[in-house]
Amino acid sequence: MTEDRRSSGRPAPVMLSGSALALGLVALVAEIVLFAAIGQLAHHHAGGGVTGIVVAVVVLALAAVLWGVFMAPNSPRRISLRPRVGVCGVLGLVLGGLLVAAGWTVWGVVVGVCGLGLAAVQWVMGRAQERAEAARTDCFPGDPS
């Protein structure tokens, strides 16, 4: 690890392989499904048509900004692990419930499962990162000055 990585306070980039890569891909697919559900619900509740498309684009842009600020792995404002897991699980269940209520039962169940799956992946990967950071701290103690 280079000196500038340790002094920046940000975690060093990690090359994903094996199970971490598989979990990352599951998380990516689940996030795409949740964004698709957000767009579909925005379009549906705006009444469809051109208005629905415009509303869906605006809502998706807002959701992407919020995700980038609070949930993205490299965000300096990323929320801590437990609230992040809760957000993923609750978001999936709420979106899934809204889709079921709108008449898209199978799609709603898929979205709910993806939200819970994303929460599980966030938990597993977050705990692994916490353990890795603890091990790094043990190996590279702080600057004695």
N, C-alpha and C positions, 0 to 999 in steps of 0.2 A: 504494500500500500504506500503510495507516495505521501510525502509530508503535507502537500496541499489538500489531499483528501481528508486526512485526519484533522487538520485545522479548520476545514470548512464546516464541520459538524454534520455534513450530509453523508448518508451511507454511500459507500463505493458501489459502482455498478457491478451486478452479478450476472455471469453467463448462466443462462438456464439450460439444464440438460436433464434427461431422464424424467423422473416424476415431477420435478419442478416445471419442466417444459410442458408436460401434459396438463398440469394444473393451470398453468398460464394460458394454455389454449382453451381449456374449459371456461376459465374466467372471461376470456375474450368473446367466446361465443355467447355466454350468458349475458354479457354487457350489450352485445349487439341485439339480442332478443329483447332485453329490457328497453333499449332505445326504440326498437321497432314498435313495441307495445305503446310506448309514450306517443309516438307519432300517429299510430292508428287511432288511439283514443282521442287525441287532440283533433284529428281530422273528423272523426265520427261526431264528437260533441260540438264541433263548429258547424255541423250541418252538411259536410261534404263539399263537393265541387271545388271551385277555385278558392273560395273563402277557406274551406277546410284545408286545402294545400298550404295556403299562406299561414294559417294559424299553426299547422303542424310544423312547418319550417321554423317559425319563430319559437315555438315551444321546444323543439329539438335543439335549436341553437342555445337557448337558455339552459336546457338540461346539460348540454355539452360543456358549457362554461362552468356550471356548478360542479359537474363531475371533474373537470380539469383543475378547479381550484381546491376542492375538498377531498377528492377520492383518488386522483391520479397518483401513481407510485412516486413520481419525482416532484410532486408539488410541495413547496415549502410550508403550505398551510394544510397539509393532509391531516384529516382527523385521526385520532388514535384508534387502535385496533377494535376495541369493544364497540364503540359507537358506529364505526364503519361496518362491522358485521351486522349490527342491528339495522342500519340504514338499508343494507342490501336485502336482508330478509324481509323487512317490513315493506320496502318498495316492491319487491317481487310479489308478495301476498296481496298488497293493495291493488297493484296493476292487474294481477290475475283475477282478483275479485271483481274489479270494474269490467274486465273483458267478459267474464261469465255473466255479469248482470246485463251487459249489452247484447248477449246472445251468442258469444263466441266461446262456448264451453271448453272445447278441446284446447284452443289457443290460450285461454285463460289458465287452464291447468298447466300447460307447458311453461307459460311465463312464471307462474307461481313456483314451479319446480326449479326453473332457472334462477330465480331470485334466491331461493333457499340454497341451491347449489353454489351460487356466487358467494353467499355468506359463508358457507362451509370452506370454500377455497380461500377466501380472505382470512378466515381463522387459521387454517393450516399454514398458509404461506406467511402470515403475520407472526405466528408463534415461532416458525422456523427462523424468520429474520431476527426476532428478539433473541433467540438462543445464539444465533451467529454473531450478533452484535455483542452479546455478553462474553462470548468466547474471544472476540477480537479485543474487547476491553481488557480481558485477562492477559492477552498476549502483548498488547501495546498499551501499557499504562500511560496515563496522562503525563504531560511535560512537567518535570520536577521544578521548573522555575516559577 
